[in-house]
Amino acid sequence: MQIDVIDQRIIASLVADARSSYVDIGARVSLSAPAVKRRVDRLRAAGVIRGFTALVDPSAVGWTTEAFIELFCTGRTTPAQIAAATRRHPEVIGAFTVSGEADALVHLRAADIAHLEQALERLRAEPFITSTRSMIVLSRLVDTPPPMATPTD
């Protein structure tokens, strides 16, 4: 799918505020609201825009403990197996295959250290995980959404 400068600006507007109206976006990109809607529908159909979501402050809902866990797996563990296993754990908010010693890196959120320990024990019980190495987040220094390349106006 070809994405032009206007599509990029529409995407950037939605990344900044997914609740922006088509009228507001149209004013920023010099299109009518129906034209913006057609473009958003096309971007959704092509899978460029996968959905719209609310960003919730984890501490506001009591999930104040955060950790990154390196997973070390048996020799023939596939990324698909890791993905399927980590999806079974509600505390997992991200999972990645990585280079280096570990096979994967998992990002966990929990209510407190006891909850984190329980989640970690459940994760360690997956049959292909041989060991883990944990790093608890003390503070977030930078927490920004991924950059969206936008052409200058």
C-alpha positions as CSV (number, residue, x, y, z in Angstrom):
1,M,0.0,0.0,0.0
2,Q,1.3,3.5,-0.9
3,I,1.2,5.9,2.0
4,D,1.5,9.6,1.0
5,V,2.3,12.7,3.0
6,I,-1.4,13.3,3.9
7,D,-1.8,9.7,5.2
8,Q,1.3,10.2,7.3
9,R,-0.1,13.4,8.8
10,I,-3.5,11.7,9.5
11,I,-1.6,8.8,11.2
12,A,0.4,11.3,13.3
13,S,-2.8,13.0,14.3
14,L,-4.3,9.8,15.5
15,V,-1.2,8.7,17.3
16,A,-1.2,12.0,19.1
17,D,-4.9,11.7,20.0
18,A,-6.9,8.7,18.8
19,R,-10.1,10.5,19.8
20,S,-9.5,13.4,17.3
21,S,-12.6,13.9,15.1
22,Y,-12.4,13.6,11.3
23,V,-13.3,17.3,11.2
24,D,-10.3,18.2,13.5
25,I,-7.9,16.0,11.5
26,G,-9.3,17.4,8.2
27,A,-8.6,20.9,9.4
28,R,-4.9,19.9,10.1
29,V,-4.4,18.2,6.7
30,S,-6.7,20.4,4.5
31,L,-9.3,17.7,3.8
32,S,-13.0,17.3,4.4
33,A,-14.1,15.0,7.2
34,P,-15.5,12.5,4.7
35,A,-12.2,12.4,2.9
36,V,-10.3,11.8,6.1
37,K,-12.7,9.0,7.0
38,R,-12.2,7.4,3.6
39,R,-8.4,7.5,4.2
40,V,-8.7,6.2,7.7
41,D,-10.9,3.3,6.5
42,R,-8.4,2.5,3.8
43,L,-5.5,2.6,6.3
44,R,-7.5,0.3,8.6
45,A,-8.4,-2.1,5.8
46,A,-4.7,-2.3,4.7
47,G,-3.7,-3.0,8.3
48,V,-1.6,0.2,8.7
49,I,-3.9,1.3,11.5
50,R,-4.6,-1.8,13.6
51,G,-7.0,-0.2,16.1
52,F,-7.7,2.5,18.6
53,T,-7.0,2.2,22.2
54,A,-7.1,4.0,25.6
55,L,-3.7,4.4,27.3
56,V,-4.2,3.7,31.0
57,D,-1.8,4.8,33.7
58,P,-0.8,1.5,35.3
59,S,-0.4,3.1,38.7
60,A,-3.9,4.5,38.6
61,V,-5.2,0.9,38.5
62,G,-2.8,-0.4,41.0
63,W,-0.2,-2.1,38.8
64,T,2.9,-0.2,40.1
65,T,5.6,-2.8,39.9
66,E,7.3,-3.4,36.6
67,A,10.1,-5.7,35.6
68,F,12.0,-7.0,32.5
69,I,12.7,-10.7,32.5
70,E,15.2,-12.4,30.3
71,L,14.1,-15.9,29.3
72,F,16.5,-18.7,28.6
73,C,14.8,-21.5,26.7
74,T,15.5,-25.0,25.6
75,G,17.3,-25.3,22.2
76,R,14.4,-25.8,19.9
77,T,12.0,-23.2,21.3
78,T,10.4,-21.1,18.6
79,P,9.3,-17.5,18.8
80,A,5.7,-18.7,18.2
81,Q,6.0,-20.9,21.3
82,I,7.3,-18.0,23.4
83,A,4.5,-15.7,22.1
84,A,1.8,-18.3,22.8
85,A,3.1,-18.9,26.3
86,T,3.5,-15.3,27.3
87,R,0.0,-14.4,26.1
88,R,-1.3,-16.8,28.7
89,H,0.0,-14.5,31.5
90,P,-2.0,-11.3,32.0
91,E,0.9,-9.5,33.7
92,V,3.0,-9.8,30.4
93,I,2.7,-6.5,28.5
94,G,5.4,-7.2,26.0
95,A,7.6,-10.1,24.8
96,F,10.4,-9.9,22.4
97,T,13.0,-12.2,20.9
98,V,16.5,-10.7,21.4
99,S,20.1,-11.0,20.5
100,G,22.6,-11.9,23.2
101,E,22.6,-14.6,25.8
102,A,18.8,-14.6,26.5
103,D,16.3,-16.0,24.0
104,A,13.6,-13.5,24.9
105,L,12.9,-10.5,26.9
106,V,9.5,-10.2,28.7
107,H,8.0,-7.0,30.1
108,L,5.8,-7.6,33.2
109,R,3.6,-5.3,35.3
110,A,2.2,-6.3,38.6
111,A,0.5,-4.8,41.7
112,D,3.4,-5.3,44.0
113,I,6.5,-7.5,44.5
114,A,4.4,-10.5,45.8
115,H,2.3,-10.3,42.7
116,L,5.4,-10.0,40.5
117,E,6.9,-13.1,42.2
118,Q,3.7,-15.1,41.5
119,A,3.6,-14.0,37.9
120,L,7.3,-14.9,37.5
121,E,6.8,-18.3,39.1
122,R,3.9,-19.0,36.7
123,L,6.1,-17.9,33.7
124,R,9.0,-20.1,34.9
125,A,6.7,-23.1,35.0
126,E,6.4,-23.0,31.2
127,P,8.0,-26.3,30.1
128,F,10.6,-24.8,27.6
129,I,11.9,-22.1,30.0
130,T,15.2,-23.3,31.6
131,S,16.0,-20.1,33.6
132,T,15.3,-16.4,33.9
133,R,17.1,-13.3,34.9
134,S,15.0,-10.4,36.3
135,M,15.4,-6.7,36.4
136,I,12.9,-4.6,38.4
137,V,12.2,-1.1,37.1
138,L,13.0,1.5,39.8
139,S,11.8,4.5,37.8
140,R,10.8,5.4,34.2
141,L,13.1,8.0,32.8
142,V,11.7,8.2,29.3
143,D,8.2,7.0,28.4
144,T,7.1,8.2,25.0
145,P,5.1,6.7,22.3
146,P,7.0,5.4,19.3
147,P,8.0,8.3,16.9
148,M,5.8,8.8,13.9
149,A,7.7,10.3,11.0
150,T,5.7,13.4,9.9
151,P,6.6,15.6,7.1
152,T,7.1,19.2,8.1
153,D,4.2,21.6,7.3
